[in-house]
């Protein structure tokens, strides 16, 4: 099987997409499925141009590989699929046509071109995989693909990575209680509303501190907003941090909060659940499919900072509710365990391909995951946080 992604195999650069792709590859390896990852060796400032050139470069290599299946993520594989010699599966991690609605200017123009290529990818695919019902609906609406050609396989999480996140001792808990956010800082992550909610909590004399992990084009603007709201002593932007430090932040935090306007799934919500943390998020896009309102967290209007502040403040003042939601999250996240979802991916795609003349039986063999990048080997994928 070949995986094709123009997202670099780096958590700092690839964000949540990287996490899902690399973990799926490892989980398939553990089920004796040979996987070769085709990805660029490095990031490029001209990401749209890089994606197009990468797809032109990789298509003949995929044809020479004679793979049982070729799995392209998001728009990747669109050029190979024009003249494919193996079943092509378009696995959509984020519907680009949906994401661009939150952008402006040059970024929106670039995403519009990427969305046109993603439309080609899904229309040429033998099977389309979406991560949520919301994403399936958006693919149907934006790309004119029949719902019958789209299957749903959720994101997955390696629970062993988070095994060390048992509740910390009282001495290890952050004081004042900490609210953790992990996100790649695009407009759709909606951190401006979150910062305004923090200002309301501060004005209400609620003790708290906030940690924001991640990088992205909006970081400087949101740092300026933090300073304008006089929240420098409450809110810390940490940038990209090592995995060990991220695990520690999850462990010590009281609440996880990310009020995104748009999420195709939201891997970070699984991370929070795996760590036993209650979640405050937006009632928007695919989030309600991942975060059970009133059970594993609280969902609010994404444009209402007062409602967001009320939800956060209520959890900060109720340790028993935080604990109950965290325990429920730990139980519910089991359904997204990596081995289960990888097995579901195989079974679901096989079933969808069943009876198609081009379908082939997958080869079970070692060595497992074999990354290829720009003709040069890269390190094997490793777990990482994402947004």
C-alpha positions in Angstrom: 0.0 0.0 0.0 1.2 3.5 -0.7 0.4 6.6 1.3 0.7 9.9 -0.5 0.9 13.2 1.4 2.4 16.6 0.8 2.2 17.3 4.5 5.7 17.0 5.9 6.3 14.2 8.4 6.9 16.6 11.2 4.5 17.4 14.0 5.7 21.1 14.0 5.0 21.5 10.3 2.3 19.0 9.6 0.0 19.5 12.6 -3.0 17.1 13.2 -2.9 15.7 9.7 0.7 14.4 10.3 -0.5 12.7 13.5 -3.3 10.8 11.9 -1.3 9.7 8.8 1.8 8.6 10.7 -0.3 6.7 13.4 -2.4 5.0 10.8 0.7 3.8 9.0 2.2 2.4 12.2 -1.0 0.7 13.1 -1.3 -1.0 9.7 2.3 -2.1 10.1 1.4 -3.8 13.4 -1.3 -5.7 11.4 1.4 -6.8 8.9 0.3 -4.4 6.1 3.3 -3.1 4.2 3.0 0.7 3.8 5.3 3.1 1.9 4.8 6.8 2.6 5.6 9.2 -0.2 6.0 12.7 1.3 8.2 15.8 0.7 11.4 16.0 2.6 10.8 19.5 3.9 8.3 22.3 4.2 8.1 25.1 1.6 6.9 28.7 2.0 5.0 28.3 -1.3 3.0 25.4 0.0 0.4 25.3 -2.8 3.1 25.3 -5.5 5.0 22.6 -3.6 1.9 20.4 -3.3 1.3 20.6 -7.1 4.9 19.9 -8.0 5.1 17.1 -5.5 2.0 15.5 -7.1 3.4 15.8 -10.6 6.7 14.2 -9.3 5.2 11.4 -7.4 2.6 10.1 -9.9 5.0 8.1 -12.2 6.7 6.7 -9.1 3.4 5.4 -7.8 2.7 3.8 -11.2 6.1 2.0 -11.2 5.4 0.8 -7.6 2.4 -1.4 -8.6 0.8 -1.0 -5.2 -2.3 -2.9 -4.2 -3.9 0.4 -3.1 -2.8 4.0 -3.3 -4.1 6.2 -0.5 -3.9 9.9 -1.1 -4.6 12.3 1.8 -6.6 15.4 1.1 -5.8 16.6 -2.5 -2.7 14.4 -2.8 -2.8 11.8 -5.5 -5.1 13.9 -7.8 -2.6 13.6 -10.7 -1.9 9.9 -10.2 -5.7 9.3 -10.1 -6.0 10.8 -13.6 -4.4 7.6 -15.0 -4.2 5.2 -12.1 -3.2 1.5 -12.3 -4.3 0.6 -8.7 -7.3 1.4 -6.7 -7.1 5.0 -5.5 -8.5 6.0 -2.1 -9.0 9.7 -1.3 -8.7 10.1 2.5 -9.9 13.5 3.4 -8.5 14.8 6.7 -9.9 18.3 6.1 -12.3 19.5 3.5 -10.3 22.4 2.0 -13.4 24.0 0.4 -14.8 24.2 4.0 -11.6 25.5 5.5 -11.1 28.3 3.1 -14.4 30.0 4.2 -12.5 31.2 7.3 -9.6 32.7 5.4 -9.0 35.9 3.5 -6.8 37.4 0.8 -3.9 35.4 -0.6 -4.4 32.5 1.8 -8.0 32.1 0.6 -6.9 32.3 -3.0 -4.3 29.5 -2.4 -6.9 27.3 -0.7 -9.4 27.9 -3.5 -6.9 26.3 -5.9 -6.1 23.5 -3.5 -9.9 22.9 -3.1 -10.2 22.6 -6.9 -7.5 19.9 -6.9 -9.1 18.1 -3.9 -12.3 18.1 -5.9 -10.5 16.3 -8.7 -9.0 13.8 -6.2 -12.3 12.8 -4.8 -14.1 12.7 -8.1 -11.4 10.4 -9.5 -11.2 8.2 -6.4 -12.5 4.6 -6.3 -13.4 5.3 -2.6 -13.5 8.5 -0.5 -12.8 8.3 3.2 -14.2 11.0 5.5 -13.4 11.3 9.2 -16.9 12.4 10.3 -20.5 12.8 9.1 -20.0 16.5 8.9 -17.0 16.1 6.6 -19.0 13.6 4.4 -21.8 16.2 4.1 -19.4 18.9 3.1 -17.7 16.7 0.5 -21.0 16.0 -1.1 -22.0 19.7 -1.1 -18.6 21.1 -2.2 -17.3 18.5 -4.5 -20.5 17.0 -6.1 -19.6 13.4 -5.0 -22.5 11.0 -4.2 -22.7 10.1 -0.5 -22.8 6.5 -1.5 -19.1 6.7 -2.6 -18.0 8.1 0.8 -17.3 6.0 3.8 -16.6 7.2 7.3 -13.5 6.2 9.4 -12.7 8.4 12.3 -9.3 9.6 13.4 -7.3 7.4 15.7 -5.1 7.8 18.7 -2.2 5.8 20.2 -3.3 5.5 23.8 0.1 4.2 24.9 1.6 7.6 24.2 -0.7 9.1 26.8 -0.4 6.2 29.4 1.8 8.3 31.6 -0.9 11.0 32.0 -2.5 9.6 35.1 -4.0 12.3 37.4 -1.1 14.2 39.0 -0.6 14.6 42.7 -2.0 17.8 44.2 1.5 19.2 44.3 2.0 18.6 40.6 -1.2 20.3 39.5 -0.9 23.8 38.1 -1.8 26.5 40.6 -3.8 28.5 39.7 -5.7 25.9 37.6 -4.5 25.8 34.0 -6.5 25.8 30.8 -4.7 24.1 27.9 -5.1 24.9 24.2 -3.3 23.0 21.4 -3.8 24.3 17.9 -2.2 25.2 14.6 -3.0 28.9 14.6 -5.3 29.5 11.7 -8.3 31.8 11.9 -10.8 28.9 12.1 -9.3 28.0 15.5 -11.0 31.1 16.9 -8.6 32.0 19.6 -9.6 35.6 19.5 -13.0 34.7 21.1 -11.1 32.6 23.6 -8.9 35.5 24.6 -12.0 37.7 25.1 -13.5 35.0 27.3 -10.3 34.9 29.4 -10.6 38.7 29.8 -14.2 38.1 31.2 -12.9 35.5 33.6 -10.2 37.8 34.8 -12.7 40.6 35.3 -14.8 38.2 37.4 -11.8 37.4 39.6 -11.7 33.8 38.6 -8.2 32.4 39.3 -6.7 30.7 36.2 -3.8 30.6 33.9 -3.9 29.6 30.2 -1.3 27.7 28.1 -1.5 28.0 24.3 0.6 25.5 22.4 1.3 25.7 18.7 2.4 27.9 15.8 0.7 29.4 12.8 0.0 32.6 10.8 -2.3 34.1 13.5 0.1 33.8 16.4 1.4 37.4 16.3 -2.1 38.9 16.0 -3.4 36.8 18.9 -0.4 37.7 21.0 -1.1 41.4 20.3 -4.8 40.9 21.3 -3.6 39.2 24.5 -1.5 42.2 25.3 -4.3 44.7 24.4 -6.6 42.8 26.8 -3.9 43.0 29.5 -3.7 39.2 29.8 0.1 38.8 29.6 0.2 37.6 33.3 -2.5 35.0 32.6 -2.0 33.7 29.1 1.3 32.2 27.8 2.0 31.3 24.1 4.4 28.4 24.2 4.9 27.8 20.5 5.8 24.2 19.5 7.0 22.2 22.4 8.6 18.7 22.7 6.3 15.7 23.1 7.4 15.1 26.7 6.6 18.7 27.6 3.2 18.5 25.9 2.3 15.4 27.8 3.3 17.2 31.0 1.1 20.2 30.1 -1.9 17.9 29.5 -1.2 16.1 32.8 -1.1 19.3 34.9 -4.0 21.2 33.2 -7.4 21.3 34.7 -9.3 21.8 31.4 -8.7 21.6 27.6 -10.3 24.3 25.5 -10.4 24.9 21.8 -13.4 26.8 20.4 -12.8 26.1 16.7 -15.4 27.3 14.2 -14.4 24.5 11.8 -13.0 21.0 12.5 -13.2 18.0 10.2 -12.7 15.9 13.4 -10.3 17.3 16.0 -7.5 14.9 17.1 -6.6 17.2 20.0 -10.0 16.4 21.6 -9.0 12.7 21.6 -5.7 13.6 23.3 -7.6 15.5 26.0 -10.0 12.7 26.5 -7.1 10.2 26.7 -5.6 12.4 29.4 -8.8 12.5 31.4 -9.4 16.2 30.8 -12.8 17.8 30.5 -13.2 19.8 27.2 -14.7 23.1 26.5 -15.3 23.6 22.7 -17.6 25.1 20.1 -20.9 23.6 19.0 -19.7 23.7 15.4 -18.7 21.5 12.4 -17.7 18.0 13.5 -16.9 18.8 17.1 -20.2 17.5 18.5 -19.4 14.1 16.9 -16.2 13.9 19.0 -17.1 15.8 22.2 -20.3 14.7 23.9 -21.9 17.8 25.4 -22.5 17.3 29.1 -20.6 14.0 29.2 -17.0 14.6 28.1 -17.2 18.4 27.9 -19.3 21.5 27.3 -20.1 22.9 23.9 -21.0 26.6 23.4 -21.7 29.1 20.6 -18.3 29.7 18.9 -19.0 33.5 18.6 -20.1 34.0 22.2 -17.1 34.8 24.5 -19.5 35.2 27.5 -20.9 31.7 27.0 -17.3 30.4 26.6 -16.3 32.1 29.8 -19.3 30.7 31.7 -18.5 27.2 30.6 -14.8 27.4 31.6 -15.6 29.2 34.9 -18.2 26.6 35.8 -15.7 23.7 35.3 -13.0 25.6 37.2 -15.3 25.9 40.2 -16.5 22.3 40.1 -13.7 19.7 40.6 -16.2 16.9 40.8 -17.7 17.7 37.4 -14.2 18.0 35.9 -13.3 14.6 37.3 -16.5 12.9 36.1 -16.2 14.3 32.6 -12.5 13.3 32.5 -13.3 9.8 33.5 -16.0 9.5 30.9 -13.6 10.8 28.3 -11.1 8.1 29.2 -13.7 5.5 28.6 -15.1 6.9 25.4 -11.7 7.4 23.8 -11.2 3.7 23.7 -13.4 3.5 20.5 -10.7 5.5 18.7 -7.8 3.2 19.8 -5.3 3.0 17.0 -5.5 -0.8 16.4 -9.4 -0.7 16.2 -9.5 2.3 13.8 -6.8 0.8 11.5 -8.7 -2.5 11.3 -11.9 -0.5 10.6 -10.1 1.4 7.8 -9.0 -1.8 6.2 -12.4 -3.5 6.5 -14.4 -0.5 5.4 -12.3 0.3 2.3 -12.1 -3.4 1.3 -15.9 -3.6 1.6 -16.3 -0.4 -0.5 -13.9 -1.8 -3.2 -15.6 -5.2 -3.2 -16.6 -6.2 -6.7 -14.7 -3.5 -8.5 -12.6 -4.8 -11.4 -9.5 -2.8 -10.3 -9.5 -3.9 -6.7 -6.6 -6.0 -5.5 -5.9 -8.0 -2.5 -3.6 -6.3 -0.1 -0.1 -7.8 0.4 0.7 -8.8 4.0 4.4 -8.5 4.5 7.3 -6.9 6.4 9.1 -4.6 6.9 6.0 -2.4 7.4 6.2 1.3 7.2 8.8 2.6 4.7 8.8 6.4 4.3 10.0 7.9 1.0 10.5 11.7 0.7 11.6 13.4 -2.5 13.7 10.3 -3.4 15.4 10.4 0.0 14.7 8.4 3.1 13.2 10.2 6.0 12.9 9.1 9.7 10.0 6.9 10.6 6.9 8.8 11.7 6.6 9.4 15.4 3.7 10.5 17.5 3.0 14.1 18.0 0.3 16.6 19.0 -1.9 18.3 16.5 -4.7 20.7 16.0 
